[in-house]
Amino acid sequence: MTSPVDGVLSDRKLSRHSLRDQAVEALREAIIRGEIRPGDRINEAELADKLGISRGPLREAIQRVGAEGLIEFQRNRGAFVRELSLDDVRLIYEVRLALEGAAAQRIAREASNSEIANLRRQLAEAEGVIRSRDGTKGDLGTPSMLQTAQSFHVMILQMCGNPYLQRYGIDLHVQLRVARLRPDHSVEEARHVLKEHRAIVTAIAKRDEAAAEEAMSKHLMKSLARFETADADQGRRSS
């Protein structure tokens, strides 16, 4: 049976330089990739051994990743990878609507032509990923497609010129990557996502702040609806 800390954490001995930061990165990635799954208890002894570090910097890393919302602490039981319910996801999307709508508005107002060109290149990359899956039963949950879809939103947050929007928005994306270990999204749905992303970039390129915010809001509402449908379908399959 594969250990929950195999994969990203296997044979990943850390140097003594910035041990805590490196442990944060390794632990976060292991959770995002599903190597330590929602509901799993964080085994400090096993993790410290896998990473080749003492428990001190590891405990600091666990606290840091906990502050990002990926780990929760249960009294007298320890640290566990947080399990996001559908209600949690709905609350996250409620905040995303505010943050990313504002980010899209700011970019429409302030982005340089080269930054807009970067967004268009990202769309072309996403289209290439989707085309590579034509005729297959691939889903948006596969790493390449999920990461490509998410990178668009991360770019929006990074380009918006507001570090607070960027920080809190990206933290929410990290949490959603854990939630998205569950639902699958078809290649056809990925095409819909790409079309919605194009509408956002078109509004930004026209410097239309209201249209950019509206396109982002519509996209996020549709994204949440897709998540709810996938979650319901999975519930029916498991019942």
N, C-alpha and C positions, 0 to 999 in steps of 0.2 A: 504493500500500500504506500502510495506516494505521500511524503510528509507535506503538510501545508506550507512549509517554508522552503521547499525545493523550488527550483526555477531561478527567478531573479536573485534569490538569496544564496543559492548554491555556489560554493567556492568563491564567494565574494568577500575576501578578507580586506579589511579597510586599513589604510595607513593611519598614523597617529595624528595627521594633519586634519583639523576640522572633523574629528570623529563624529561629533554630534550631527553636523550638517550632512555628512555622508550617510549616517544611519537614518536620518530623516528621509533622505532621498530613496534609500533602499527599501525602507519600511513602507513609505507611501506607494512606491511602484509595485511592491508585492501585493498590497491591498487592491490597488487599481486593477492589476492584472488578474486578480482572483486567486492568487497563490495562498493568501490568507483570506478566507471568505467571510462574508457577513455572518456574525454570530460566533465566529471562532474566538477563543480566548488567546490573548497574546502571551506566549510562553517565553518569558525573559531569558531563562537559562538556555533554551534551544536557539533563540535568536542571537544571543550574545556569542554562543559557540559558532554558529554559522558565519557571523560577521567578523569573528576574531577580535572582539572588543570586550571590555568590562561592562558590567551592568550600569555603571554610572552614566556614561554618555548615551547608552541605550534608553535608560529611563527618561532622560531629557528629550530624546527623540520621540518617545512614546507620548510624552506630554505635548510636544509640538504638533505631532500629527493629530492628537486629540483636539487641539485648539482649532485645527482645520475642519473638524467635524467628522473625521473618518473613524475615530476611536471614542468609545464611551467608557466611563469608569464606574464600576458597580461596587458599592461598599462591601468590604470583606470578601469580595470575589475576584477582583482584579480588573484588568483592562480587556475589552472585547471590541472586535471590529463592529462598527455600528451597522445595524440593519435599518435601511430606509424603507418605510412603508409608502404606499401610494399617497397617503395624506402628506407625508413629509415632502414627497416630490412636488405635489401641488403647491405647497408653501414655498418651496424653492423657486418654482416657476413664477409665483406671484412677485417675488423679489427680482427675478431676472427681467420681468416685464419692465420694472422701473429702471433698473440699472442699464440694461442693454438698449432699451428705448432711448434713454438719455445719451448713451454712448454713440448710437447711430446719429442722433441729432448733432452732437458735437463734431463728429467726423464730417458730416455733410457741410458743416460751417467752416471747419478748420483744416481738413486734410489736404495735403499737397497732391499734385497730380501723380507723383511717383508712388505715393501711398495708395492711391486709388488703383494705380496700375498693379500694385502688389496684390490687392484684393482680387482683381480680375485674373491674375496668374493663379491665385489659390483656387478660384472657380474652375479654371482650366485643368488644374491638377485633380480636383474632385471629379470632374467629368471623365478624365482618363481612368481613374479608379473604377468608376461605375461601368465604363465601357469594357474594362478588363473582366468584369463579372457578367457581361451579357451572355444569356443562354445558360447561366448557372443558377443554383439555388442559394447563392451567397446571401448574406444578410448584413445589415448595417452594424451588427454587433461584432463582426470580425474586426480585428485591430485596424487594418488599413482604412476601411470605410468609416469606422467610428471616429478614428483619430482625424481623418480628413474633414469630416463634418464638424468636429469640435474645434479644429484649428481655425476655422473661419470665425467663430465667435471669439476665440482667444485673440485673434488678430484685431477684431473690432475693439475689444477692451484695451488692448495694448496701444492702439492708435488713437484712442479718444482724447488723450492729453490730460486725463484726470486720474491720478494715482489711486484715489480712493475707489472709484468705480472699477479700476483695473484689479485692485487687490481683492475686493469682496466678490466681484464677479467671477474671477478665476477660482477662488475658493469654492464657490457654488458648483463650478464645472467639475472640479475634482470630486466632489461628493456625488454628482450625477453619474460620473463614470463608474462608481461602485454600484449605483442603482441599476445601471444599464448592463450589468452582468446578466440580468434576468431576461428582459424582453429582446426579441429578434425583430429586425426591420428588413423587409425585402428590398431587392435591388430596385423594384418599381417605386417603393417609398423613397428610396435614396434619390431617385430622379425628381420626385416632388420637392424634396429638401433642397436640391440644387436649384430648381426653378425659383423657390422662395428666396434663396440666397441671392440669386441674380436680381430679383426685384429690389432687394435691399441695396445692392451695389449700384443699380441703375438710378435709384433715388439719390444716393450719395453723390454719384457723378454729376447729377443735375443740380447739386447744391440745394436740394429741396429738403429742408430739415423736417418739416411736418410729414412729408411722404416717407422719408427714411424711418422716422419713428413709427409710423403706421405700418410700414412693411415689416419692420422688426417685430412689432406686436402681433401682427397676423401670423407671422412665421412661428413665433413662440407658442401662441395658442394652438396652432395646428400640431406643433411638436408635442405639446402636452397631450392633446387628443390622441395622437399616435401612441404615446406611451401608455395612456389609459386603456386603449384598445388592446395593445400587446399584453398588458398585465392581465386584463380580463380573459384573453385567449389562453394565456398560460394557466390561469386559475382553473379554467374549464378542463384543460388537458390533464392537470394534476389531480382533479377531483374524481 
